[in-house]
Amino acid sequence: MTETIIAVKELSKNYRVPVRSEGLMSSLKSLVHPSYSQVKAVEDLNFEIGVGEMVGLIGPNGAGKTTTLKMLSGLLYPTAGEVRVAGYVPWERRPEYLRKISIVLGNKSQMLWDIPSMDSFRVLSEIYMVPEQEFRRTLDDLIDLLDMKDLLTKPVRNLSLGERMKCELTASLLYRPALLFLDEPTLGLDVSMQLRLRQFLKEYNRRNEVTVILTSHYMADVQALCPRVILIHYGKLLYDGALDGLARRLAPFKLIKITLDQKNGKTFQNFNQPDDKVELLEHEENRYVLRVEREQVPSLTARLLQSNSVTDLSIEDPPIEAVMDQIYTGGAA
Protein backbone atom coordinates (compact mmCIF):
# COMPACT_ATOMS: atom_id res chain seq x y z
CA MET A 1 0.00 0.00 0.00
CA THR A 2 1.35 3.44 -0.97
CA GLU A 3 2.36 5.66 1.94
CA THR A 4 0.24 8.81 2.33
CA ILE A 5 2.18 12.05 1.99
CA ILE A 6 -0.75 14.52 1.85
CA ALA A 7 -3.86 14.20 4.02
CA VAL A 8 -6.59 16.85 3.77
CA LYS A 9 -9.63 16.80 6.05
CA GLU A 10 -12.58 19.23 5.94
CA LEU A 11 -10.37 21.98 4.50
CA SER A 12 -12.10 25.35 4.00
CA LYS A 13 -11.02 28.87 3.16
CA ASN A 14 -13.27 31.93 3.28
CA TYR A 15 -12.37 35.45 2.20
CA ARG A 16 -13.88 38.60 3.69
CA VAL A 17 -14.50 40.86 0.70
CA PRO A 18 -15.57 44.53 0.93
CA VAL A 19 -18.72 45.41 -1.02
CA ARG A 20 -20.42 48.70 -1.81
CA SER A 21 -22.83 50.19 -4.30
CA GLU A 22 -21.75 52.58 -7.01
CA GLY A 23 -21.76 56.35 -6.55
CA LEU A 24 -20.13 59.01 -4.38
CA MET A 25 -22.47 58.66 -1.41
CA SER A 26 -21.91 54.90 -1.25
CA SER A 27 -18.16 55.51 -1.32
CA LEU A 28 -18.37 57.95 1.59
CA LYS A 29 -20.67 55.65 3.55
CA SER A 30 -18.29 52.73 3.08
CA LEU A 31 -15.52 54.73 4.76
CA VAL A 32 -17.58 55.01 7.95
CA HIS A 33 -19.64 51.82 7.85
CA PRO A 34 -17.94 49.36 5.51
CA SER A 35 -19.88 46.28 4.42
CA TYR A 36 -18.39 42.88 3.76
CA SER A 37 -19.43 39.58 2.26
CA GLN A 38 -18.01 36.12 2.82
CA VAL A 39 -16.67 34.30 -0.25
CA LYS A 40 -16.14 30.55 0.11
CA ALA A 41 -13.08 29.82 -1.99
CA VAL A 42 -12.68 26.26 -0.69
CA GLU A 43 -15.31 24.29 1.21
CA ASP A 44 -14.88 21.01 3.12
CA LEU A 45 -12.25 19.36 0.91
CA ASN A 46 -11.22 15.82 1.79
CA PHE A 47 -8.57 13.78 -0.03
CA GLU A 48 -5.31 11.87 0.40
CA ILE A 49 -2.33 11.59 -1.96
CA GLY A 50 0.31 8.89 -1.85
CA VAL A 51 4.06 9.14 -2.22
CA GLY A 52 5.10 9.39 -5.87
CA GLU A 53 1.62 10.07 -7.25
CA MET A 54 1.05 12.59 -10.03
CA VAL A 55 -2.36 14.15 -9.46
CA GLY A 56 -4.19 16.76 -11.52
CA LEU A 57 -6.08 19.39 -9.53
CA ILE A 58 -8.58 20.68 -12.06
CA GLY A 59 -11.55 23.01 -12.22
CA PRO A 60 -12.69 26.26 -13.85
CA ASN A 61 -11.33 29.70 -13.04
CA GLY A 62 -12.27 30.60 -9.47
CA ALA A 63 -12.86 26.98 -8.45
CA GLY A 64 -10.30 27.19 -5.62
CA LYS A 65 -7.36 25.33 -7.18
CA THR A 66 -4.65 27.92 -6.50
CA THR A 67 -6.09 28.64 -3.05
CA THR A 68 -5.82 24.93 -2.25
CA LEU A 69 -2.22 24.81 -3.47
CA LYS A 70 -1.33 27.83 -1.38
CA MET A 71 -2.76 26.21 1.75
CA LEU A 72 -0.91 22.95 1.04
CA SER A 73 2.33 24.88 0.60
CA GLY A 74 1.74 27.00 3.71
CA LEU A 75 1.26 30.36 1.95
CA LEU A 76 -2.30 30.68 3.27
CA TYR A 77 -3.97 29.85 6.56
CA PRO A 78 -7.24 27.91 6.21
CA THR A 79 -10.48 29.05 7.79
CA ALA A 80 -11.14 25.50 9.00
CA GLY A 81 -9.89 21.98 8.55
CA GLU A 82 -6.74 19.93 8.93
CA VAL A 83 -3.82 19.31 6.58
CA ARG A 84 -0.75 17.14 6.98
CA VAL A 85 1.91 17.24 4.29
CA ALA A 86 4.91 14.94 4.80
CA GLY A 87 4.01 14.90 8.49
CA TYR A 88 3.98 18.71 8.85
CA VAL A 89 1.30 21.38 9.23
CA PRO A 90 2.07 23.56 6.18
CA TRP A 91 1.22 27.00 7.57
CA GLU A 92 3.65 26.54 10.46
CA ARG A 93 6.32 27.06 7.77
CA ARG A 94 9.01 25.04 9.49
CA PRO A 95 12.37 25.04 7.67
CA GLU A 96 12.34 21.24 7.53
CA TYR A 97 9.00 21.35 5.76
CA LEU A 98 9.97 24.09 3.32
CA ARG A 99 12.92 21.99 2.21
CA LYS A 100 10.54 19.16 1.30
CA ILE A 101 8.33 21.17 -1.04
CA SER A 102 8.70 23.31 -4.13
CA ILE A 103 6.17 25.34 -6.09
CA VAL A 104 6.35 26.50 -9.71
CA LEU A 105 3.92 29.18 -10.89
CA GLY A 106 3.56 29.58 -14.63
CA ASN A 107 3.12 33.35 -14.37
CA LYS A 108 5.74 34.00 -11.65
CA SER A 109 9.54 33.80 -11.66
CA GLN A 110 12.05 33.02 -8.93
CA MET A 111 15.02 33.71 -11.20
CA LEU A 112 17.00 36.95 -10.95
CA TRP A 113 16.35 38.77 -14.21
CA ASP A 114 19.71 40.38 -15.01
CA ILE A 115 22.16 37.62 -14.11
CA PRO A 116 22.87 34.20 -15.64
CA SER A 117 20.69 31.36 -14.43
CA MET A 118 23.74 29.58 -13.00
CA ASP A 119 24.22 32.43 -10.50
CA SER A 120 20.60 32.06 -9.36
CA PHE A 121 21.14 28.32 -8.94
CA ARG A 122 24.16 29.05 -6.76
CA VAL A 123 22.14 31.41 -4.58
CA LEU A 124 19.39 28.83 -4.13
CA SER A 125 21.89 26.12 -3.25
CA GLU A 126 23.18 28.33 -0.43
CA ILE A 127 19.67 29.18 0.81
CA TYR A 128 18.75 25.51 0.99
CA MET A 129 22.20 24.48 2.23
CA VAL A 130 22.78 21.93 -0.52
CA PRO A 131 26.25 20.35 -0.24
CA GLU A 132 28.49 21.15 -3.21
CA GLN A 133 28.83 17.56 -4.39
CA GLU A 134 25.07 16.98 -4.21
CA PHE A 135 24.42 20.32 -5.95
CA ARG A 136 26.68 19.42 -8.87
CA ARG A 137 25.22 15.93 -9.23
CA THR A 138 21.62 17.18 -9.15
CA LEU A 139 22.35 20.05 -11.53
CA ASP A 140 24.07 17.74 -14.00
CA ASP A 141 21.06 15.38 -13.93
CA LEU A 142 18.62 18.25 -14.57
CA ILE A 143 20.76 19.74 -17.34
CA ASP A 144 20.82 16.35 -19.03
CA LEU A 145 17.06 15.77 -18.68
CA LEU A 146 16.13 19.28 -19.84
CA ASP A 147 18.87 19.70 -22.46
CA MET A 148 19.80 23.17 -21.14
CA LYS A 149 23.60 23.26 -21.02
CA ASP A 150 23.75 26.31 -23.28
CA LEU A 151 21.39 28.30 -21.05
CA LEU A 152 23.50 28.48 -17.90
CA THR A 153 25.59 31.50 -18.85
CA LYS A 154 22.87 33.63 -20.46
CA PRO A 155 21.11 36.40 -18.48
CA VAL A 156 17.57 35.27 -17.73
CA ARG A 157 16.08 38.31 -19.52
CA ASN A 158 17.61 37.01 -22.79
CA LEU A 159 15.94 33.60 -22.56
CA SER A 160 12.74 32.61 -24.34
CA LEU A 161 9.65 31.73 -22.31
CA GLY A 162 10.29 28.02 -22.75
CA GLU A 163 13.95 28.36 -21.77
CA ARG A 164 12.98 30.32 -18.65
CA MET A 165 10.53 27.60 -17.66
CA LYS A 166 13.33 25.04 -17.92
CA CYS A 167 15.38 27.19 -15.55
CA GLU A 168 12.39 27.59 -13.19
CA LEU A 169 11.99 23.82 -12.97
CA THR A 170 15.71 23.37 -12.39
CA ALA A 171 15.70 25.98 -9.62
CA SER A 172 12.73 24.26 -7.97
CA LEU A 173 14.35 20.82 -8.00
CA LEU A 174 17.96 21.64 -7.05
CA TYR A 175 17.46 20.58 -3.43
CA ARG A 176 15.46 17.47 -4.41
CA PRO A 177 12.09 18.24 -2.77
CA ALA A 178 9.69 15.39 -2.03
CA LEU A 179 6.69 17.36 -3.32
CA LEU A 180 6.32 19.55 -6.37
CA PHE A 181 3.35 21.89 -6.76
CA LEU A 182 2.88 23.02 -10.36
CA ASP A 183 0.43 25.83 -11.13
CA GLU A 184 -0.02 26.26 -14.91
CA PRO A 185 3.60 25.27 -15.72
CA THR A 186 3.05 25.29 -19.51
CA LEU A 187 1.21 28.64 -19.61
CA GLY A 188 2.12 30.50 -22.81
CA LEU A 189 4.48 27.82 -24.14
CA ASP A 190 4.32 26.55 -27.70
CA VAL A 191 3.18 22.99 -28.43
CA SER A 192 6.71 21.64 -28.86
CA MET A 193 7.92 23.04 -25.53
CA GLN A 194 4.80 21.81 -23.75
CA LEU A 195 5.56 18.29 -25.00
CA ARG A 196 9.19 18.47 -23.85
CA LEU A 197 8.28 19.68 -20.36
CA ARG A 198 5.68 16.94 -19.99
CA GLN A 199 8.25 14.33 -20.98
CA PHE A 200 10.71 15.79 -18.47
CA LEU A 201 8.20 15.77 -15.60
CA LYS A 202 7.13 12.20 -16.32
CA GLU A 203 10.76 11.01 -16.45
CA TYR A 204 11.75 12.95 -13.33
CA ASN A 205 8.81 11.46 -11.42
CA ARG A 206 9.80 7.97 -12.57
CA ARG A 207 13.43 8.39 -11.48
CA ASN A 208 12.86 10.15 -8.15
CA GLU A 209 9.29 9.26 -7.02
CA VAL A 210 8.58 12.92 -6.34
CA THR A 211 4.91 13.60 -5.61
CA VAL A 212 3.40 16.08 -8.07
CA ILE A 213 0.19 18.12 -7.88
CA LEU A 214 -0.54 19.83 -11.17
CA THR A 215 -3.11 22.51 -11.92
CA SER A 216 -3.63 23.37 -15.56
CA HIS A 217 -6.33 24.49 -17.95
CA TYR A 218 -4.57 22.52 -20.68
CA MET A 219 -6.20 19.10 -20.43
CA ALA A 220 -3.36 17.73 -22.58
CA ASP A 221 -1.04 18.38 -19.60
CA VAL A 222 -3.33 16.48 -17.26
CA GLN A 223 -3.93 13.59 -19.67
CA ALA A 224 -0.20 13.19 -20.33
CA LEU A 225 0.92 13.30 -16.70
CA CYS A 226 -1.86 12.51 -14.23
CA PRO A 227 -3.54 9.08 -13.96
CA ARG A 228 -5.66 10.57 -11.16
CA VAL A 229 -7.56 13.85 -11.02
CA ILE A 230 -9.24 15.83 -8.27
CA LEU A 231 -12.00 18.01 -9.70
CA ILE A 232 -13.25 20.95 -7.66
CA HIS A 233 -16.02 23.36 -8.59
CA TYR A 234 -17.18 26.33 -6.52
CA GLY A 235 -14.65 25.22 -3.91
CA LYS A 236 -16.21 21.78 -3.44
CA LEU A 237 -14.90 18.35 -4.34
CA LEU A 238 -16.83 17.07 -7.37
CA TYR A 239 -14.74 14.06 -8.39
CA ASP A 240 -11.66 12.20 -7.15
CA GLY A 241 -10.48 9.24 -9.16
CA ALA A 242 -8.96 7.94 -12.35
CA LEU A 243 -8.92 10.36 -15.26
CA ASP A 244 -10.34 7.78 -17.64
CA GLY A 245 -13.31 7.35 -15.29
CA LEU A 246 -14.22 11.04 -15.32
CA ALA A 247 -16.23 10.88 -18.55
CA ARG A 248 -18.00 7.67 -17.46
CA ARG A 249 -18.93 9.25 -14.14
CA LEU A 250 -20.04 12.69 -15.30
CA ALA A 251 -21.13 12.27 -18.93
CA PRO A 252 -24.25 10.07 -19.39
CA PHE A 253 -23.63 9.51 -23.09
CA LYS A 254 -21.23 7.95 -25.58
CA LEU A 255 -20.33 8.74 -29.16
CA ILE A 256 -20.99 6.21 -31.90
CA LYS A 257 -18.97 6.85 -35.04
CA ILE A 258 -20.16 4.91 -38.08
CA THR A 259 -18.99 4.70 -41.67
CA LEU A 260 -21.23 3.21 -44.36
CA ASP A 261 -20.23 1.27 -47.46
CA GLN A 262 -20.60 3.78 -50.30
CA LYS A 263 -20.79 1.01 -52.91
CA ASN A 264 -24.00 -0.26 -51.35
CA GLY A 265 -25.81 2.98 -52.17
CA LYS A 266 -28.18 2.79 -49.18
CA THR A 267 -28.95 5.74 -46.98
CA PHE A 268 -28.48 5.72 -43.24
CA GLN A 269 -31.32 3.69 -41.72
CA ASN A 270 -32.96 3.10 -38.36
CA PHE A 271 -30.71 5.11 -36.07
CA ASN A 272 -33.55 6.54 -34.01
CA GLN A 273 -36.65 5.10 -32.36
CA PRO A 274 -39.37 7.07 -30.54
CA ASP A 275 -37.98 6.18 -27.11
CA ASP A 276 -34.34 6.74 -28.05
CA LYS A 277 -32.26 9.66 -26.84
CA VAL A 278 -30.01 9.99 -29.86
CA GLU A 279 -28.58 13.10 -31.48
CA LEU A 280 -26.89 13.28 -34.86
CA LEU A 281 -23.83 15.45 -34.21
CA GLU A 282 -21.96 15.18 -37.51
CA HIS A 283 -22.63 13.97 -41.04
CA GLU A 284 -20.10 14.09 -43.85
CA GLU A 285 -20.64 11.94 -46.93
CA ASN A 286 -20.87 8.38 -45.58
CA ARG A 287 -19.63 9.13 -42.04
CA TYR A 288 -21.92 9.81 -39.07
CA VAL A 289 -21.34 10.70 -35.43
CA LEU A 290 -24.17 10.01 -32.96
CA ARG A 291 -24.53 11.09 -29.35
CA VAL A 292 -26.29 8.28 -27.48
CA GLU A 293 -27.42 7.69 -23.90
CA ARG A 294 -25.07 5.09 -22.37
CA GLU A 295 -27.76 2.55 -21.53
CA GLN A 296 -29.06 2.64 -25.12
CA VAL A 297 -25.69 2.00 -26.80
CA PRO A 298 -25.94 -1.83 -27.03
CA SER A 299 -29.44 -1.91 -28.55
CA LEU A 300 -28.77 0.97 -30.94
CA THR A 301 -25.49 -0.56 -32.11
CA ALA A 302 -27.26 -3.83 -32.91
CA ARG A 303 -29.94 -2.00 -34.94
CA LEU A 304 -27.32 -0.03 -36.86
CA LEU A 305 -25.45 -3.18 -37.85
CA GLN A 306 -28.63 -4.96 -38.88
CA SER A 307 -30.05 -2.09 -40.94
CA ASN A 308 -26.94 -0.70 -42.65
CA SER A 309 -23.98 -1.85 -44.68
CA VAL A 310 -21.26 -0.77 -42.24
CA THR A 311 -17.54 -0.63 -43.03
CA ASP A 312 -16.46 0.85 -39.69
CA LEU A 313 -18.07 1.47 -36.30
CA SER A 314 -16.53 2.71 -33.05
CA ILE A 315 -17.96 3.53 -29.62
CA GLU A 316 -16.10 6.16 -27.63
CA ASP A 317 -16.36 8.25 -24.51
CA PRO A 318 -16.77 11.96 -25.25
CA PRO A 319 -13.56 14.02 -25.41
CA ILE A 320 -12.46 15.07 -21.94
CA GLU A 321 -12.57 18.74 -23.03
CA ALA A 322 -16.27 18.40 -23.86
CA VAL A 323 -17.00 16.85 -20.46
CA MET A 324 -15.09 19.60 -18.67
CA ASP A 325 -16.88 22.30 -20.65
CA GLN A 326 -20.26 20.90 -19.61
CA ILE A 327 -19.18 20.86 -15.97
CA TYR A 328 -17.70 24.33 -16.04
CA THR A 329 -20.76 25.88 -17.67
CA GLY A 330 -23.10 24.13 -15.24
CA GLY A 331 -24.81 21.99 -17.83
CA ALA A 332 -25.45 18.30 -17.88
CA ALA A 333 -22.99 16.47 -20.07
URDAFEN-V202939 format. One record per residue. N is the residue number from 1. RES is the residue in one small letter. PHI is phi in whole degrees, 0 to 359 (999 if undefined). Layout:
n->(N & N)
res->(RES & RES)
phi->(PHI & PHI)
This chain:
n->(1 & 2 & 3 & 4 & 5 & 6 & 7 & 8 & 9 & 10 & 11 & 12 & 13 & 14 & 15 & 16 & 17 & 18 & 19 & 20 & 21 & 22 & 23 & 24 & 25 & 26 & 27 & 28 & 29 & 30 & 31 & 32 & 33 & 34 & 35 & 36 & 37 & 38 & 39 & 40 & 41 & 42 & 43 & 44 & 45 & 46 & 47 & 48 & 49 & 50 & 51 & 52 & 53 & 54 & 55 & 56 & 57 & 58 & 59 & 60 & 61 & 62 & 63 & 64 & 65 & 66 & 67 & 68 & 69 & 70 & 71 & 72 & 73 & 74 & 75 & 76 & 77 & 78 & 79 & 80 & 81 & 82 & 83 & 84 & 85 & 86 & 87 & 88 & 89 & 90 & 91 & 92 & 93 & 94 & 95 & 96 & 97 & 98 & 99 & 100 & 101 & 102 & 103 & 104 & 105 & 106 & 107 & 108 & 109 & 110 & 111 & 112 & 113 & 114 & 115 & 116 & 117 & 118 & 119 & 120 & 121 & 122 & 123 & 124 & 125 & 126 & 127 & 128 & 129 & 130 & 131 & 132 & 133 & 134 & 135 & 136 & 137 & 138 & 139 & 140 & 141 & 142 & 143 & 144 & 145 & 146 & 147 & 148 & 149 & 150 & 151 & 152 & 153 & 154 & 155 & 156 & 157 & 158 & 159 & 160 & 161 & 162 & 163 & 164 & 165 & 166 & 167 & 168 & 169 & 170 & 171 & 172 & 173 & 174 & 175 & 176 & 177 & 178 & 179 & 180 & 181 & 182 & 183 & 184 & 185 & 186 & 187 & 188 & 189 & 190 & 191 & 192 & 193 & 194 & 195 & 196 & 197 & 198 & 199 & 200 & 201 & 202 & 203 & 204 & 205 & 206 & 207 & 208 & 209 & 210 & 211 & 212 & 213 & 214 & 215 & 216 & 217 & 218 & 219 & 220 & 221 & 222 & 223 & 224 & 225 & 226 & 227 & 228 & 229 & 230 & 231 & 232 & 233 & 234 & 235 & 236 & 237 & 238 & 239 & 240 & 241 & 242 & 243 & 244 & 245 & 246 & 247 & 248 & 249 & 250 & 251 & 252 & 253 & 254 & 255 & 256 & 257 & 258 & 259 & 260 & 261 & 262 & 263 & 264 & 265 & 266 & 267 & 268 & 269 & 270 & 271 & 272 & 273 & 274 & 275 & 276 & 277 & 278 & 279 & 280 & 281 & 282 & 283 & 284 & 285 & 286 & 287 & 288 & 289 & 290 & 291 & 292 & 293 & 294 & 295 & 296 & 297 & 298 & 299 & 300 & 301 & 302 & 303 & 304 & 305 & 306 & 307 & 308 & 309 & 310 & 311 & 312 & 313 & 314 & 315 & 316 & 317 & 318 & 319 & 320 & 321 & 322 & 323 & 324 & 325 & 326 & 327 & 328 & 329 & 330 & 331 & 332 & 333)
res->(m & t & e & t & i & i & a & v & k & e & l & s & k & n & y & r & v & p & v & r & s & e & g & l & m & s & s & l & k & s & l & v & h & p & s & y & s & q & v & k & a & v & e & d & l & n & f & e & i & g & v & g & e & m & v & g & l & i & g & p & n & g & a & g & k & t & t & t & l & k & m & l & s & g & l & l & y & p & t & a & g & e & v & r & v & a & g & y & v & p & w & e & r & r & p & e & y & l & r & k & i & s & i & v & l & g & n & k & s & q & m & l & w & d & i & p & s & m & d & s & f & r & v & l & s & e & i & y & m & v & p & e & q & e & f & r & r & t & l & d & d & l & i & d & l & l & d & m & k & d & l & l & t & k & p & v & r & n & l & s & l & g & e & r & m & k & c & e & l & t & a & s & l & l & y & r & p & a & l & l & f & l & d & e & p & t & l & g & l & d & v & s & m & q & l & r & l & r & q & f & l & k & e & y & n & r & r & n & e & v & t & v & i & l & t & s & h & y & m & a & d & v & q & a & l & c & p & r & v & i & l & i & h & y & g & k & l & l & y & d & g & a & l & d & g & l & a & r & r & l & a & p & f & k & l & i & k & i & t & l & d & q & k & n & g & k & t & f & q & n & f & n & q & p & d & d & k & v & e & l & l & e & h & e & e & n & r & y & v & l & r & v & e & r & e & q & v & p & s & l & t & a & r & l & l & q & s & n & s & v & t & d & l & s & i & e & d & p & p & i & e & a & v & m & d & q & i & y & t & g & g & a & a)
phi->(999 & 290 & 291 & 281 & 249 & 231 & 232 & 242 & 226 & 51 & 282 & 222 & 217 & 248 & 246 & 266 & 247 & 290 & 227 & 200 & 280 & 284 & 107 & 295 & 297 & 295 & 295 & 294 & 297 & 292 & 290 & 267 & 233 & 294 & 247 & 225 & 233 & 262 & 251 & 271 & 282 & 221 & 222 & 55 & 281 & 223 & 193 & 229 & 229 & 270 & 300 & 84 & 288 & 245 & 239 & 269 & 259 & 238 & 160 & 289 & 303 & 83 & 286 & 112 & 295 & 294 & 300 & 297 & 300 & 294 & 288 & 294 & 271 & 89 & 280 & 230 & 274 & 281 & 283 & 203 & 107 & 234 & 220 & 233 & 236 & 55 & 87 & 246 & 272 & 303 & 286 & 284 & 55 & 290 & 304 & 295 & 288 & 299 & 282 & 267 & 238 & 210 & 228 & 241 & 253 & 299 & 251 & 231 & 229 & 253 & 272 & 283 & 294 & 260 & 237 & 299 & 299 & 299 & 294 & 296 & 298 & 297 & 299 & 295 & 295 & 287 & 300 & 266 & 54 & 275 & 303 & 304 & 295 & 294 & 300 & 295 & 295 & 294 & 297 & 298 & 297 & 290 & 299 & 292 & 293 & 263 & 53 & 230 & 301 & 283 & 267 & 294 & 258 & 269 & 303 & 301 & 295 & 267 & 271 & 287 & 300 & 294 & 294 & 295 & 294 & 302 & 293 & 298 & 295 & 298 & 299 & 284 & 249 & 302 & 260 & 51 & 291 & 277 & 230 & 233 & 261 & 244 & 247 & 53 & 292 & 256 & 301 & 82 & 275 & 285 & 299 & 296 & 291 & 303 & 298 & 295 & 292 & 297 & 298 & 297 & 297 & 295 & 291 & 294 & 298 & 296 & 285 & 242 & 55 & 286 & 278 & 235 & 245 & 243 & 248 & 197 & 271 & 272 & 296 & 298 & 300 & 294 & 296 & 285 & 245 & 242 & 297 & 238 & 232 & 243 & 257 & 239 & 215 & 53 & 81 & 251 & 287 & 255 & 202 & 217 & 174 & 295 & 299 & 289 & 266 & 295 & 295 & 297 & 282 & 250 & 245 & 276 & 219 & 234 & 250 & 254 & 251 & 229 & 238 & 266 & 282 & 294 & 294 & 291 & 82 & 278 & 274 & 293 & 239 & 59 & 264 & 214 & 246 & 306 & 269 & 284 & 245 & 231 & 231 & 278 & 273 & 219 & 209 & 220 & 55 & 257 & 247 & 228 & 235 & 245 & 258 & 229 & 302 & 304 & 290 & 264 & 300 & 300 & 293 & 293 & 299 & 297 & 296 & 299 & 290 & 285 & 260 & 225 & 271 & 258 & 261 & 203 & 212 & 225 & 240 & 227 & 288 & 295 & 305 & 300 & 296 & 292 & 297 & 296 & 298 & 297 & 293 & 296 & 272 & 84 & 270 & 267 & 292)
